[in-house]
């Protein structure tokens, strides 16, 4: 029996590398096989021989929490080859709807110019739902220079099998990557072992081409000259490899099994043993169960060894709590607080999690709330929570926004009572000031009370700033329209704006520049909504430039949204495109969760008022549905965009139901703008379904509300859909007579610039032929029915395709139906 560690030679399999060459022929290459078939090794060997290609290798481990964590890791890896692209994708956030998916595809298409392979290792589509959706979309887009390799233990979903049939995907299945009989025998031969015919048969029957089992069988045969009683893979790896290590090596590897990968420095830190350096180098050089990634300069344990070590860990005397806590210390020391909190959570080291909560910007912790922050505070006693005021109040900030607002308020007031009575409390005014800020969130829609709380916080801070309300926080909370949030009392719009201007400086100060430019923005929106575009534009630029000085992206987004609306109404189409582009750019720069920055709402609204149904349809299919319905303004504005999409699609029955939802939401929140939009939408639906007389009632309700605040632009921007109605009631309302000139002006712009109906002029014969095509007539049948030559029918159809800029019948028919031509 041989005691030394055996280092086998690897077999170069031309067959596998030939199969992997197909990676460059399809958008996605799916490798599906059980653990230990050498999937990752095969791909790495192939990549090593294709060094001209840049690669991104993403390992998805069982420790990952959700899409957001995996997306961050993916973006960090991309930064190694394209820092700008990685930053852009991380800022955009996880693609959780179709609009996100197609935007991210556009970003990737524009940025990737060199042949690139993205390898996703240990794929599990149930863990990464949104990323799986993105990849399926990429398959259909055929991005040149980009190829995705998916390595998975599971069989591919049916969609990938369908993609394979369409030659959009190649699948290497378990039987493809498995060693053949001849390859198995050759593998033993190159390692100096000549088997008998009986041994060959025994070996192949046991391993079945399974790389790991075959590899471990080789080690056992080398050691014992027999295949008798070959154990399971993890048991075998323990016998063949792990048991041969000395106790120092065992203890070091057991601790390293807790991390996905590591550097030498990290290994020494985690194991608290300088001997780790030599152990890792020795084990890595003697076998392939620890591999070194030269590019990333990190070590990885082979999955089978890692599994075996994890089994041993459960039976060992290693203090798991302590080692997990040390892992957390490593990541915290290197300012990777997300990973640090993960390990601290495993170690139940809640004190260190509280420390990291207190040292981070509140908004940066948003994605950690559900997975770590909330569970931690569920475990703490009330006395433990109270002892850490800033961390506890940060938790309450999230709980109020994303949990239960009423329950959060109760906890906040209980904490306030305790802190007020505590005479020994350090930094008491600071803590009470933070509470005052949280109280302002509870009355977010009441400007007067909100500003009173901001003033109270300002006075308590005594010139200082908040540790919770910082300048990274989006002051708009996801709404691209500031006035929309706060206008709650009919007839008090101007008064609201004036009061807001006076009081917003308290928040700007306590948040160290947060919401800078909001006072100008409020004035800009007021001027514009009441029909004064000139002053609206002036103050929008003031808001934009002021916000830029303090990097207040959410205010910049609102300013650009308003400027885009102004350009639409002034018929400045090029400026519309520029502002649209800038809006998207600012959207990408905002490094916060996607649902908090408001750009997608802004873009959806512009698409709606300019008739861009194609883009709006993509947006509408996957409207986000977050749990924080009570406080998130973005949810309310989604209803407006949904209504606009229904108008453009001509879905008037759906629109009527949508109005019921809008009125329920907006009446409950007393949102004046929302109610005005709801009644206008209702008038459009009823006009199309029941006629003018019934529709007029809803429109008059909207006018009655709007007139008291002299709101104009809600009607102007919807003029193409309500102008006949307005004309029919102009004698019933003096206010309508004031609206009609502006509505007519915008209607002309819409018809000239945005309405596709005006751009397509079909002849009566073309319309007649296309109606027959729609009804299912063949071209020869149309020729007979209309008594015209077949070639004439073909020419007319070709002419229609040309005018519509389409290539097939289905798309042409759909467009003509949408435009009401057939």
N, C-alpha and C positions, 0 to 999 in steps of 0.2 A: 504493500500500500504506500502510495506516494503522498507526502505531507505538504510539498510545496504548492503554491498557487499556480495553476496552469493558465497560461495566456494563449488562447486559441487564435489561429489565423482565420480571418474572415474570407468567405468565398465571394468572389466577384461574380455576380449573376448577370450576364449580358441580356438574358431574357427580360429581367425586371427593368433594367435601364432602357431597353427598347420600348417597353410598355410606357414608361414614365416620360418618354419623349413626346407622347401625345398631350402632355400638359400644355405645350405651346400651341396646340391646335384647337383648344376649346376654352371657354371662359372658366369652367369649373371642372376639376378632376377630383373625384371622390374615391378615397381608399377606405374600404370597409373590411375589417377583420377583427377578431377577438384580440384581447390583450396578449402580447408576447409573440406576435407574428412578424415583428421587425419592420412594421410600417414606417415608423419615424426614422429608423436607421437607413432604410432603403431610400427614403426621400432625401435625407441629409447627404448620403453618398452621391446621389444623383446631382444635388445642388452643388456639391464640391467640384463636380466635373463640368459644371456650367457657371463658372465664376463671373461671366459677363453679365449675368442676371442679378439684379438686386433683390434681396429676399427679406420678408418680414415673417418671423416665426412666433406665432401666438399659441402658448400653451394654456389650455383651459382646465383648471384643476377642480377637484371635488370641493375645494374650500371656497370657491367663488360664490358670492352671495346672489348676484343678479346681473342683468345686462349692463347696468351702470358701471359696476366694478370692472367687468370684462372690457367694456368700451374704453375706460380710462387706461387699462393696461395696453390695449391695442393702440391707442393714440400715443402712449409713451414709446412703444416700439417703433412706430412710424417716424417719430422725431429723430431716431437714430439715422434714418436715411433721408428724411425730408422734414426738417424741424418745422417749417412753415405749415406744411400739410397736416402734421400731427397736431399743431396748435389750433388750426382751423377746425379740424374734426372734433377735437375735445371741446372747443368753445361752442360748437353747434349742439353737441349733446347726442344722446342715444336716439337713433331714428325710430320713433314710435308711431309714425303715421306716413302715409304715402308722400306727402309734401316733403317731409324730412328726407325720406329715402331718395327721391329724385334730386333734391338739392345736393345731398351728399355724393350721389353719383356724378353730378355735374362738377363738384369740387374735385373729385378724384380724377375724372376725365381731363380736366384742365391742368392738373398739377403733375400727373404721372406721365412722363415722356420717355423714360427708359424702361426696357423690358423688366417687368416686376412680377414676382410670385409671392402671394400671401399664403402662408401655410397656417392652417388652424388645426392644432393638435388636440386630441382627446375631445373631439366635437360631440356635443349633446344638444340637439336642437330644442329639447324641452327646457333647458336652462337658459338658452339665448334666443328667445322668441323673436325679438325685434331684429337682431343681427341676422338671423336665419331669413327673415323677410327681406332684408337688404340684399343678401347674397342672391336670392331668387330673382330679385329685380335686376341685379348686375348681370345675371346670366342672359336675360332678355335684351340688355342694352349693348352687349358686345363691345366693351371698352377695349380699344386697341392697347397693346403692351401690358395689359393686366390679366393675370391668371390666378385663380384661387385653387389651392389644394386643401381639401378637407380630409383629415385623418380621424376616423371614428371607429369605436368598438361596435357600434350598432349598424344595422343595415340601413341603407339610405331610404328616406321617405319616398312615397310613390311619385311625388313631384319630380325628384331627381331621376327616377327611372324614366319618366315621361320626357324629361330634358335630354336624357341619353338617346331616346328614340328620335328626337328632333336634332340630334348631333350638336347639342349645346353643352353636353356634359359627357365625360367618360367616367366609368366606374370600374375601379380595380377591386374585385371581390376577393373574399378570403381564399377561394380556390386558386385565384390568380397569383397571389403573393406567397402562398404556401410553397415550401420546398417540394420539388418533385422527388420521386424515388432516386433518380440519377443524381440530382443535386445534393440530396442527403448523403449518399454514398461518397460523392466527391468531396463534400465538406469534411467527412471523417478522414478521407484519404490525404488531403492536403495538410491535415494535422497529425500525420504519421500513423494512422490507425487503419489497418487493413482488416475488414470484417469478413467473416465466413458468410456463406449464402443464408444460413439460418439466422445469423445475427442481423444481417441486412433486413431480412423479412421481419424479424422481431422488432427491430428499431423503428422501421417505417410504420408498422402497425400501431406502435405505441404513440409515436410523435404525430403521425398523420400530417407531416409537413409543418407542424407547429415549431417555429423557430426557437422559442425559449426552451421548450421541453427537449428539443434536439440538442441545443447548446449545453443544457445542464446534463443531459445524458452523456454527452461527450466528456464533460468534466468527470462524471462518475466513472465512466469506462476507463478514462485515463488513470483515475485513482485506484479502481478496484478490478479492472479487466472483466467486468460483467455488467449486464443490464438487469440482473435479478432485483426484484422489489424496487423498481424505480418509483419514488414517491411523487406526490403532487408538486407543482412548480414551486410554490412558496416553501414547502417542506424540503424540497430538493435543494433550493438555493440556500436554505439554512444549513443543510448537511454539507453541501458541496463548497459553499463559500463562507457563509456567516460563522459557522462553528470553527472554521480554521483560523479565524481572526483571534488575536490576543484580546484580553479584557479591555485594554485601553482603546483599541480600535473599535470594539463592539460598543462601548459607552459613547464614543464620539459619533459613530454612525447612527446610533439610536436617537441622539439629540438632533442630528441633522435631518432626520426623517420628518421632522416637524415643519420644515420649510421646503418650498417648491424648488428653489435653486439658491446658490450661495457663492460668495467669493471666499478666498482664503481668509481675508481679514474678518469677514462676517462669521465664518466657521469658528475661528478662534474666539470671537466675542461670545457666540451662542454657547459653545461648549465650555468656555472658561478654561481652555487648555491649549497652551502653545503647541503641544504635540500634534494638534489637528493639521498643521501645515504638512508635516511629514506623512501623516496617516493618509490624507487625501491624495497627495502626490503618489504615494506608493500604491494605494488601491487603484487609483486611476490608471497607472502605468501597467499594472499587472492583470487587469481584466476590464471588461467593458460595462461593468455595472455602475460605474460613475463615469460620466462623460464630461469633457470640457468643451465648452463652446468658445472657440477662439475669437469670434466676432464680438460676442457679448461679454466675453471674459468672465464667464460664470460656470460653475459646476452643477451638474444635475445627477441625482440618483436615478438609476434605471428603475422603471416602474415596478418590476417584480421584486427587486431588492427592497424598494421603498415599502411595498406591501408586506413583505416578510418582516421588515424592521418594525412596521406599525403593529403587527401581530405580537412581536417580541416586546414592544413597548408596554403593551397591556399587562404583561407578566413580569416586567422588570421592576427594579427599585428606583428607576428614574423619576424624579419629581417633575411631573408634567406641568403642573401649575407654575413652578419656578422657571422651567425652560421656556414655556410660552411667554412668560412675563419678560424674560431676557430677550426673546425675539422681538417683543414689543419695544423694549428699550433700544434695540438696534435700529429699528425703523424710526422711532421717535428721534433718536440722536441724529439720524440722517434726514430729518424733516419729511419723512414719508408717513404722515400721521394717519392716513387711511389704513394702511397695512398695520401700523402700530396698534390702532384701536381694535383691529381684528384679533390680534394675538392677546392683547390685554383682556379682551372679552372672553377668549378661551380660558385665560388664566384667572378669570373672575377678579382681575385687578382693577376694580372700578375706580379707585382713587386716581390711578394714572389716566384713565379715560376722562375723568373730570378735569384733570390738569390740561389734557389736550383740547378739550372743549373750550376751556378758558383762554387758550393761547391762539385759537383760530378765529378768523372772521366767521360770524354767525352763518352767513349765506353759503360759505364754503362747506358747511356741515350738513346742508340740506339733504343730500343723498344718503347720509348716514343715519338720519333720524329713525327711519322705520326699522332698519336692520340691527342697529347697535344702541343708539341713544335712548330710544323708547324702551327696549328691553332692560337696559341698565337701570333706568329710573324706576321701572316696575319692580326691580329687585331691592332697591334701597328703601330703608325706613324713612319716615318723614324727618326724623332728627338728622339722619345722614344727608338728606337733601338740603335741609335748611343750613347745615354747616358750610355748604358750598354755594353761596348766593348766586354768583355769576353763572356757574354751570347750571344751577337749578332754574334760574330765570331764562337762560337760553333754551332749556328743555321746554319751559312753559311757552316761550315764543313759538316753537314748532308745534306744540300741542294745541295752542289756540288757532294757529293757521291751518294745520293739516290733520288735527285730531278732532276733538270735541270742544267747540268754542265755549259752550256754556259750562261744561265741566272744567275747562281750562281757566275760565274766569273765576270760578269758585276757588280753585287751588291758588290762583294768584292773590285773591283777597285774603285767604287764610295766611299765606306767606307774608303779605303786607302787614297784617296785624301782629304777627310774631316779630318781624323785623322792627316795627315801630316801637314795640315794648322792650326790645332787647337793648338795655343801656350799655352793654359791653361790646356791642357790634362795631367792628372796624369798618371804616368807610361807609358809615350809615347813610349819609346824604347821597353818595354815589348809588348805593343799592336802591334807595327809595326813588331816586331819579330814573333808574332802569325800570322800576315798577311803573312809574308814571308813563314811561314810553310804551310799555306793554298795555297799559290801560288805554292809551290812544289808539291801539290796534283794535281794541274791543269796540270802539266807537268810530271806526274808520270812515263810515259814511256820513257822520255828523261833523262837519268841518269846525264848527264853533267849539264843540266839546273836545275834538281831537287837538285843536291848537291850544286849548286851555291846558291839556295834559302836557303838550310839548313845552309850553311856557313853564309849567310846574317843574318839569325835568330840567329845563335850562337853569332855573333858579336853584335847584338842588345841586346841580353839578358845579355851580359857582364858577363858571368860565371854562370848566372842563368839558370832556366829551363822553358820550356813551360807549360802552364796550359791546353793546348788543346792536344798537342802531348805528352802524358804520356806513362809510361812504361807498361801500361795495353793494349795499342793499338796493335793489331796484325800487325806487320810491313809488312807481306806478303799479307795482304788483301785477304786472302782466297786461295792463290796459294801455293801448296806444293813444287813448283819448282821455285826458285828465278830467275835463268837465263832466264827461259821462259818469265818472265815479262819484262825484260829489253833488250834482244838481238833484236835490231831493224835494224842493219846495217850489211849487208853481208861483211864478211872478217874482222870485227872489234871485234870479240868475246874476244880475249885475251886482247886487248886494253881496252875493256869495263871492264873486271874483274880487271885489274890493277888500272884503274881510280876509280872504285867503292871502292876498298880496301882503297885507300887513302882518299876518301871523306866520307865514311859512319860514321866515328867517330863524325862528326858534329851532325848527327841525334841522335846517341847514347847519346851524351852529352845533347842535348836540351830536349830529352825525358826521361832523368834520367835513362838510361840503356835500353831503347827500342831498339830492333834489335841487342842486344849484341850477338856476334857470327856470325853475317851476313857476315863479311869479310871472315871468315874461310869457311862459307857455300858456298860463291861464288866461292872460289878456289876449294873446294871439287867438286862442280857440274861441274866446268870447266874441272878438271882432268878426272872425270868420263865420261863426254860426249865425250871427245876426246880420250877415250880408255885407260886411265891410272887409272885402278881401285885401284891400291896400294895406290897412293897418294890421290885418291878420298876418300878412306876409312879413311886414316890418318886425313885428314882435316875435314871430316864429324864428326869424334869423337871429334876433337878440337871444332868444331862449337857446337856440342851437349853439351859438358861440359861447355863451356863458356856461352851458353844460359841458362843452369841450374842455374848458379850463380846469374843471374838476373831474373829468372823465366820467360824467354821469350819462352812461349809455342809454339808460331807460328814458331819460328826458330827451336825449338826442333822437331816439327812435320816434318819440311823440312829435318832436319838431319836424322831422323828415316826413312823417305821415301827414301832418298838416300841410307842409309845403307841397307834397305830392298831390293832395286834394286840390290845393290852390292852382297848381299847374294844369291839372285836368280841366278845371273850370275856366282857365284862361286860354285853353287851347294850345298850351305849350307842350307838344307831344315829346320833343326831345328832352325837355327838362323833366317830364314825367319819368322817362326811362332812366335818366341820370339819378333822380331822387330814389327811384325804385331800386336801382343798383346800390346806392349808398345805404338805403334802408336795410337791404340784405346784408351788406358788408358790416354794418353796425350790429346787426343781429348776430353775426358770427363772432364778433369781438366780445360779446357779452358772455363772460365766463360764469354763467349761472344756469340752473336747470331750465330747459327749453320752455316750460310753461310759464315762466315768470317774466319773460322779456317782451312779449307783446307783438313782436314783429310779424309772426304768422297771421295774427288777427289783422294787423295793418295791411299786409299784402293781400289778404283775402278780401278786405273791404274794397281796396282799389280795383282788384279784379272784378268785384261785383258791380261797381258803378261804371266800369268801362266795358262791361259785357264780355269779359274774358272767361267764358264758361269752361273752356278746356282746363285752365289752371285751377279754377274754382272747384271743378269736379274732383280733382286730385286732392284738394284740401278737404273737401266736405266728407269724403269717404271715411276718414279716420280722425274725426274731431276728438281731441283728447278728453278723457273723462276722469278727472282727478277726484280724489275723495274730499278735497277741501272746498266743497261747494258753498259753504256758508260765507267764506271770506274772499275767495279768489275772484276778482273782478273779471278775469279773462273768460271765466265760464259764462257770465252773462252776455258778453259781447259775441261769444260764439253763436248765440241764437240769431243775432243780426246777420252774420255772414251766412248762416244756414238759410235764412229767409231770402237773401239775395240770390243764392244758388237756385233756390226753388223758383224764383221769378224768372231767371234766365232759362231754366229748363222748361218753364211752362207747367210746373207741377202745382197747380192752383189748389187742388183739394188738400195736398200735403201742406201747402202754405197756410191754408185756413186752420189746420190743426196746429201748425207751428205757432201761429198767432196766439192760440189758447195757452200754449206753454209760455210764450213770451210774456203775456199779460199776467200770468200767475207768478212768474219770476220777478218781473219788473214792478208789479204792484206791491208785492211783498217787500221789496227793497226800496220802494218809492222812487224808482229811477225814472226821472222825467223823460230823458232822451230815449230810454228803452221803450217807454209807453208810447211816445210819439211814433217811433219806428213801427211798433206793433200795429197801431191803428192805420198807418199808411199801408203796411203790408196787407192788412185785412181788407182795405178798400181795393187794392189791386186784385186780390183773390176773388172778392165778391163781384168786382166789375167783370172779370173774365168768366165767372161762373153764373152770375145771376143778372148782370146788367147794371146800368148806371144808378138807378134809383136806390137800390139796396146798398150799393157801394158808397154812395154819397154820405150816408150816415156815419160810417167809420172815418171817412176823410174829414168830415166836419168836426169829429171828436179830436182828431189829431191837430187840426187848425186851432180849435178852441184852446187846447193846452199850449201850443207853440206861440200863439199870438201874445199871451201874457208875458212872455220873455223875449218876444220878437225873434224867435228861432226861425230861420229861413232855409238853411242849407240842407236839412233833412229832406225837404220837398224838392229843392233844386236838383240834388244829385239823383233823385228818383223820378225826375220830370219825364224821361222817356216812357215811363210806365203809368203816370198819373195825369199827364197834361190834358187829355180829353175830359177827365173828371173835373179838373180844376176849372176848365172852361165852362163846364156845365153848372158850376156853383158860384161863378164870379159875381153874380147879382145878389147872392145870399150873404156875401161876406166882403167887406171892404178890404180886409187883410189879404184875401185871395187875389184881389186886383193888384196888390203890391207884389205878390209872389209871381204872378204869371209872366211879366217881362223877363225876370231872371231865369225862370223855368224854360221859357221859349229859347232863350239864348243858349242854355246848356243843352237843350234838346237838339238844337242845330249842330252843336259841336259833336254830340254823341252820334248823330246820324252820319255826319261827315267823317269823323275820325275813328269811331269805335264800333259802330253797328255794321255787322257783316252783311245785313240785308241790302244795304245800299251799294255795296261793292259788287254784288252778284246780280247781273241783269240777264236773265234767261229769256229767250224768245218764247212766244206762245207754243210753237212747235216743240221746242226743247222740253218745256214743262209737260206738254201732253205726252211725249215719249217717256219721260222719267216717271210719270204717274203710272204708265203701263208697266214699266220695269219694276216699280215698287209692288204692283199687283201680281207680279210673277210671270208676265209675258216674256217669251223668248224673243230675240231680235227678229227672227224670221216671222214670228207670229205678229209682231208689231208692224212689220213690212206689209203683211197681208191685210191687217186690220185697217191701216191708214192708207193703203194703196200707194205706197211709196217704195222706192228701190231699197234693197237691203243695205247697199253702200251708203245711202242717205241716212238711214237709221244709225249706222255705225258712226258717221260723221257727226251727227247731232249728239250722240252719247259722248264721243271724244271731246266735243266742244264743251259740254257740261263739265266733264272731268277737268278740263283745262281751266275753266273759270273757277271751279272749286279748289283747284290745286290738289287733286286727289288722284289715286291710281287704280282704285277698284270700286265696284258697284256698291259694296256694303257701306263703305265710308261715305260715298256720295249720297246714298239714300238717307243715312243717318243725319248728315248735315242738312239736307233739304227738309227733312222732318223737323229738325231743331229750329229751322228758320221759318217753318210754317208754309213752305212753298208747295209741299205735297202732303 
